[in-house]
Amino acid sequence: MSATLQPFRSRLKKPVPVEKSTIVETTTDRIFLIGVKVMLTVALVAVLIPLVYVVANSFSSASAVSSGRVFLWPIEPSLRGYQEALSDPQILKGYYNSLIYAVGGTLISVTLTIAIAYPLSRKTFFGRNVIMSGLLFTMLFSGGLIPTYLVVQDLHMLNTRWAMVIPSAIGVWQVIIARTFFRSTIPDDLYEAAVLDGASDLRFLWSVVLPLSKPVIAVIALMYAIFQWNTYFDALIYLKDPGLYPLQIVLRNILILNSTTGSAADVAATLERQQLANVLKYALIVISSLPVLLIYPFIARHFTKGVMVGAVKG
Amino acid sequence: MSGTIEVKPAPPAPVRKQAVTPARRIKRPSRWTEARRSFRRHWQLYLLIVVPVAYFVIFKYIPISNAVIAFKDYSPIKGPWGSEWVGFQNFELFFANPVFWTLVKNTFLLAAYTVLASFPIPIILAIALNEIRTGFFKKTVQLVTYAPYFISTVVVVSMTILVLSPQIGFVDDVIGLFGIPEADFLGDPNYFRHIYVWSDVWQTTGYSAVIYLAALAGIDPALHESAKIDGASRIKRILHVDLPGIMPTAVIILVLGVGNIMSIGFEKAFLFQNPLNLAQSEIIATYVYKTGLLNADFSMATAVGLFNSVINLFLLLFVNFAAKRITGNGLWS
């Protein structure tokens, strides 16, 4: 960057260090930059406060939470909320189910996505534009909730684990990301060479394309996994058996519908239960979001790349 | 099932018996010859794609055909195609229903508000992040603002409810410092839209900014350098280099946002809903769920959903057309 500016540098009055901007900043620019930093700090704080607030509450005592005394630091530190949350069989079952849906669903989704994205990335595949338009159309127009429900019903998937992973198996966005990746990183020459060596299409996909595509496979796998972990809508409409409920439905029942288990006999116990219910909610929020938030910083970079690849038109 | 694949048994190519001139031999083979040749050579690829294509046919296209029950009196025994036709009766009933205008109004206002708030803010965030040099601060801001995207809707909604709760939430205490009286945010329908939209902004701004950051990174640095040499201030460069640079991306995002305006998320509205705020929180999507699955009025719910989808599609086509006219950018060229 500085090399291109070499001829102009002599015109400046002061010599400017190369690492910094090659042009002197004006006062307004500096004020503007400070304004930008203040704004970003505000954004940072605005996003952080609710998160810190929840964590602080989750580690506080039930009475401190219920009286609203906790703000950004735990008061009367206690792990009661976590104990309560982790001893609830409903929550553990939800955790287990969500894990199954996330792992199984991701495996199915990734396999199917590659199976459609790879052929669509090949120029020799006849009819790929027709199929691609068919996929894109489903992004713009859908039959709607009830007609889809009828299909799932006709397939006898209602109230089975399949309903959680099959109807939402392929995302068009992920197909676009994978296809774009295959098309832009696997050169045609590589295919020609493999064919000369006697490889079939499937062999080429398995032995050459997939090993070269680990980054994009990781990205779409994570997208599917996080989607599965966070979704509740499919469970709400397709599942009736509480034994199959994913974590998000359990969370909804406890956090939003306030349906805590057990009934208390006397008033004091009821009050205690209510107080406990509040701190339990905060602990539950932390427990359920933790897996995703813990792995997120490590994958954010790849995720960002995926979004960028997807943003490339065509 | 293979309706979307253009692989039909090719008719025998019309072969002329005359001597083939060299010019003809160079000519591109006909589409059918091409298809047949591709199929024979790459049959494995076609095999690979069968299951995913079947998925799209079964879970996307059959539902579209199932939508005919909007024009029928659906009977589970007779199935979607065997049920009696009733013409536009379901639509007429819906339009005549007093709830119709409330639903349309609630859906439209909520969606428009969401688009208006969540369209410019990520752009501002991306430009601000782009202005400061890479470093700890920038990375922190980006990582933290991006994080809420990974939290589930259920959790975001319950966090919002807890934070806004008059007894245990902190928002009441904070606004109390400024002399604003406590309010029951979730019980008052007038607050519903603000809560919905701003919790959405909280959750998605960092994620949406990524696309704009990518667009900003794609701007030729020479443009910035020459603007600097010409004496352009930071603000001037944002206005005349950055903004035009991300314009195509912004238009696409806006068109998609407006196109989805009527299909605004069922998930969140439904979670925020309670009997007290229903006057503003009942939107088309939640109504479809209630009529269809809770009251089992499949035909009516499908009619309402179809009405919604069609409006959506027309909005998208219209906005795309307008955007192309005004800015030269659109979803498809």
Interface residues (C-beta under 8 A of the other chain):
Chain A: M1 T4 L5 F8 S21 T22 I23 T26 T28 D29 F32 L33 V36 K37 M39 L40 T41 A43 L44 A46 V47 L48 P50 L51 Y53 V54 N57 V65 S66 S67 G68 F71 L112 T113 A115 I116 Y118 P119 L120 R122 T124 F125 F126 G127 V130 I131 G134 L135 T138 L140 F141 S142 G143 G144 L145 I146 P147 T148 Y149 L150 V151 L155 I166 P167 A169 I170 S200 D201 L202 L205 I226 W229 N230 T231 Y232 F233 I237 Q248 L251 R252 L255 I256 N278 K281 Y282 I285 S288 S289 V292 L293 Y296 P297 A300 T304 V307 M308 A311 K313
Chain B: T4 I5 E6 V7 E34 A35 S38 F39 R41 H42 Q44 L45 Y46 L48 I49 V51 P52 V53 Y55 F56 I58 F59 K60 Y61 I62 P63 I64 S65 N66 A67 I69 P80 I124 L125 A128 L129 E131 I132 F137 T140 V141 L143 V144 T145 Y146 A147 P148 F150 I151 S152 T153 V154 V155 V157 S158 M159 I161 L162 V163 Q167 I168 G169 F170 D173 W202 T205 G206 Y207 V210 I211 A214 A215 P221 A222 E225 K228 I229 S233 R234 I235 T249 I252 G259 F266 E267 L271 A285 V288 Y289 G292 L293 F298 A301 T302 G305 L306 N308 S309 N312 L313 L316
